[in-house]
Amino acid sequence: MIERFANLRTGLRLHYAEYGNPDGEPVVFLHGWPDSWFSFSRVMPLLPESIRAVAVDQRGFGDSDRPESGYAIPEMGTDLIAFLDALGIKRATLVGHSFGSFIARQVAIAQPQRVAERLARSARSGPGGVRARFPGKYRVPPPSARVLRAAHRREPEAATTPLAPGHRSPSRVRRHAANHANRGPHAPIVGR
């Protein structure tokens, strides 16, 4: 795991950690509120070697800059687009936990061509969560299920949590995640 800083065109400096193949398929992890890149530290090494895993400390968190303002979802979405630009990432899978899932959604709305896939963990949007508001729209596409299965095979005890109702990961992964989902504050999280 390599930790670095990215200087954004917006003037912000964001801290991030990177793991895997620098030329691999980019997967960008976005933490919840209040958290940091470290919430993904245990899952990043479990991903396939073909993945370039990047976990960013969003504005105001971890070791990133802490400006006085700019904490609305559209502004933080702009930060993420500038972050992708700074790292030379044209298109990435975005994995968001809690508040991070809203940032991922903002980027998917603002610049859909930049988002290969979007996965959300604990992304409630009111009574019943996103499933109630957008029935049938939150499914893990096959490549994401592939990433989850590969992580599960590499270290079953640290299996990632399948996130959306109706996801398509194998039932053994769902059962394992259900049994291990609440194992401490830094349980690995990946999903939609």
Secondary structure, 3 states (H helix, E strand, C coil): CEEEEEECCCCCEEEEEEEECCCCEEEEEECCCCCCHHHHCCCHHHCCCCEEEEEECCCCCCCCCCCCCCCCHHHHHHHHHHHHHHCCCCCEEEEEECHHHHHHHHHHHHCHHHEEEEEEECCCCCCCHHHHHCCCCCCCCHHHHHHHHHHHHHCHHHCCCCCCCCCCCCHHHHHHHHHHCCCCCCCCCCCC
